[in-house]
Amino acid sequence: MAIFFDGATDNLVASVLNSIEWRIRYNILEGRCPDSPAFRQVIPGAVSNGIHQPEGAFEITSSPISGSQKTTISWYSDEGTIRFHIIALLSL
């Protein structure tokens, strides 16, 4: 599943993805952001049958003009914070 929307939803997706704070810790790239209703709304699989899920993964596919890359990111909820790890980078 890839995240692509139009109009106002693009702004919400961009806002959520831009809110992720990335850092390198012990030679591992990890991200984090607050667990928010916006995150739960735009990230596929974050809510299933009305229940907040504790973990998941999603893919982002870049446009051909920027290199056609697919990034798979895993996430999990930890005491009000969502933590992220990049699990795959594929060139298309």
C-alpha positions in Angstrom: 0.0 0.0 0.0 1.4 3.4 -0.9 0.3 6.8 0.3 -0.9 9.1 -2.4 -3.8 11.5 -2.0 -5.0 14.8 -3.5 -5.8 18.2 -2.1 -6.4 18.7 1.6 -5.4 15.1 2.4 -1.9 15.7 1.0 -1.4 18.5 3.6 -2.4 16.2 6.4 -0.2 13.4 5.2 2.7 15.8 4.7 2.1 17.3 8.1 2.2 13.8 9.8 5.3 12.7 7.9 7.1 16.0 8.5 6.4 15.7 12.3 8.6 12.6 12.5 11.9 13.5 14.2 14.6 11.3 12.9 17.9 10.6 14.7 20.8 8.1 14.6 21.1 6.3 17.9 23.7 3.5 18.4 24.2 3.4 14.6 20.5 2.9 14.0 18.2 5.4 12.2 15.0 5.8 14.2 12.2 8.2 14.2 9.5 9.3 16.6 6.5 11.5 16.8 3.5 12.0 19.2 0.7 9.5 18.8 -2.1 11.7 17.4 -5.5 11.4 15.8 -3.8 12.8 12.6 -1.3 9.9 12.6 -4.1 7.4 13.1 -6.1 8.9 10.3 -3.4 9.0 7.5 -1.2 5.9 8.2 -2.7 2.8 6.7 -3.4 0.1 9.3 -3.0 2.4 12.3 -6.7 1.8 13.1 -8.5 -1.5 12.3 -12.2 -1.9 13.0 -12.1 1.2 15.2 -9.3 -0.1 17.3 -5.9 1.6 17.6 -3.3 -0.9 16.5 0.0 -1.1 18.6 2.3 -1.6 15.5 2.4 -1.8 11.8 4.2 -0.9 8.6 3.6 1.3 5.6 5.2 2.1 2.2 5.9 5.4 0.6 6.6 5.5 -3.1 8.4 8.5 -4.5 7.6 10.0 -7.8 9.6 9.1 -10.9 11.1 12.6 -11.1 12.7 12.1 -7.7 14.2 8.7 -8.4 11.4 6.1 -8.1 12.1 4.7 -4.7 9.9 2.7 -2.4 10.5 3.0 1.4 9.0 0.6 3.9 8.7 2.0 7.4 7.7 0.0 10.5 6.1 1.7 13.5 5.0 0.9 17.0 3.3 2.8 19.8 5.2 3.4 23.0 3.5 5.3 25.8 2.0 8.0 23.6 4.9 8.1 21.2 5.1 6.5 17.8 8.5 5.1 17.0 9.7 4.3 13.4 12.4 2.2 11.7 13.1 2.0 8.0 13.0 -1.6 7.1 13.5 -1.5 3.3 14.6 0.9 0.6 14.0 -0.3 -2.9 14.8 1.4 -6.2 12.1 0.9 -8.8 
